[in-house]
Amino acid sequence: SSLAASRQWSALEREARRALRLTWLVTVPATLALIAVSEPVVRLLFERGAFTPADTAAVTSVQRVLALQIPFYIANIVAVRLVSSLQE
């Protein structure tokens, strides 16, 4: 916000690129890790009498697909904050 307010456009662009790069570097491995451990996590949390192994497989599939949104969602938060700072 302070870079936008002081009209330091090159510094703002550098910071935005750095923030997005960092976002991708953190969220992509985290997402891949979540996808990898999805089944054991679902089994541990839900398969205690209420879930069958078939239910666990179904929830795991959905969780893995939805986890793919995480990097894009976090990058979108960064972009929205950038746009918001430009409008002030």
Secondary structure, 3 states (H helix, E strand, C coil): CHHHHCCCHHHHHHHHHHHHHHHHHHHHHHHHHHHHCHHHHHHHHHCCCCCCHHHHHHHHHHHHHHHCCHHHHHHHHHHHHHHHHHHC
